[in-house]
Amino acid sequence: MKSTFSCCVPVGLSLLMVAAAHAQQQDSKPEPSPIIKARALYRTGKLDDALAAYQAIIASDPKSGDAYAGEARVLLKKEKIADAEAAARKGIELDPKSDDAHVALGEVDFRKAFIAEAQQEFVEGLKINDRNARALLGRARIFRSISLYKHAHDFIVLAHQYDPTDPEIQRFWLSTLSSAQEISELERYLSGVHNDDADELGNMMSYLALLKERDKEPQKRCQLVSHPEQATIPLEKFMDGPNRYFGIGMKVAVNGRKTYLQVDTGASGILLSPKFAEKSGITPLVHAKMGGVGDKGPVDSYVGMADSIHIGDLEFQNCMVEVSEKKTALESNGLIGADIFDKYLVTLDIPNSKMQLTALPQRPDQRTSSPKPAEPEILESDSITNDSSPQDRYIDPLMKDFSQVFRFGHMLLIPTSVGTSTPRLFLIDTGATNNLISPEAAREVTKVNGDNYTRVTGISGNVKQVYRADKAQLRFSHYRQDNQDILAFDLSSISKHTGTEVSGALGFTLLQMMKLTIDYRDGLVDFQYSGPTVRR
């Protein structure tokens, strides 16, 4: 008879053996690849280390398109745009099937304001890998800039689903959340490790503080309590001496205190001087930073609550306004961005000194009902708002001849050719006295010389280096204008903040001759020439 032998292992020893086997499995887990390690360095803001890591990968694997893509992304974050483009193109040349190399080139193109080229690269990346989250983010940014907000929302949500740890995707994804969700998710984001620079981090912390202040009294939301279907508001000429007509203003009453604020299509919401804010009883809720033209960088400001703001027949209540904490170069008691009227069709008839507000064209799905008029938020001018469902632009047949613009928050950027150059993006800016151009854009078509006599001052102080472009013909919409000695200075800080290249501005010397109609909802602008009112 065959005998059997059995033995029992003690329980404690059995557990030790299982633990040892588990540890052995963990030890055998593969190390993260060099690409993943380099990407982690980039996402945690260690840009120099990330660049060195990507370059080491390229040294050992010269045909790694993904490594070139990573190098390009780091260089772009450092604002070394030409180097970033060279790296991305090299990656595509050596590895045409690298989806990330195509996407990185798309990101460079977007930063350069080559929007159509960026779209092509993002689409190409998705053809190779339809789960590339950065390609989805890139397409969402384009959709948002052309007022296709529903498309932008859906692509951002999908990008976050595929890669929720990418800090740039996370920042865009926050805009898709409700206010309560945004507070908790923004707190979680800021408590972690990310790659934001000091200015970006400061802006987000101020924004979080503002969200929390608003959340304390949710019933006090900025709303238009008197909202006529249409209104006409007189515009005042702003003069500096008998012959210098530098802007337009409108009468505004803040908490009953009346003044004229300069109408500025290049600004957002309401910005008050510290002296007028004090007279109006505006006290600080949240301290922040604001920036603009000038070489001082961001300057101290605060956000306060205005109980009432009267503009013509319109009254806003419980609205946030921004206040400069120090005296700035403002030539009035403050600025008012035309974007606060963005739920209307806004017509700035500058030659006839009036602003007209009329109803926006109804979308086809609205024509069977009578919706309640929207209630605009003064400091939330972007058409993607946390508490409303995003919609794509609608171009009414009556507006088919309007020019389509790229919208970045309150900024309206219109394709503008300088001479025979490729169209660039110029800001429509009634707050800029003159037409402006960046020296880089001007040098493509004309001579640029230093100007030691002209003083340019903005919210961020004086501009140190001012230039003159000898001759620059600007072509935009259906018009062209010949400019002699157009002002030129560095606009790189504005471009960095916007996320795309701003090559110049159509200023008041041009816009004073126009009847300018703006559809903020759909990203449309119409220019009607009415001739000069005051010659200089």
Secondary structure, 3 states (H helix, E strand, C coil): CCCCCCCCCCHHHHHHHHHHHHHHHHHCCCCCCHHHHHHHHHHCCCHHHHHHHHHHHHHHCCCCHHHHHHHHHHHHHCCCHHHHHHHHHHHHHHCCCCHHHHHHHHHHHHHCCCHHHHHHHHHHHHHHCCCCHHHHHHHHHHHHHCCEHHHHHHHHHHHHHHCCCCHHHHHHHHCCCCHHHHHHHHHHHHHCCCCCCHHHHHHHHHHHHHHHHHHHCCCCCCEEEECCCCEEEECEEEECCCCCEEEEEEEEEECCEEEEEEECCCCCCEEECHHHHHHCCCCEEEEEEECCCCCCCCEEEEEEEEEEEEECCEEEEEEEEEEECCCCCCCCCEEECHHHHCCEEEEEECCCCEEEEEECCCCHHHCCCCCCCCCCCCCCCCCCCCCCCCCECCCCHHHCCCEECEEECCEEEEEEEECCCCCEEEEECCCCCCCEECHHHHHCCCCEEECCCCCCEECCEECCCCEEEEEEEEEECCEEEEEEEEEECCCHHHHHHHCCCCCEEECHHHHCCEEEEEECCCCEEEEEECCCCCCC
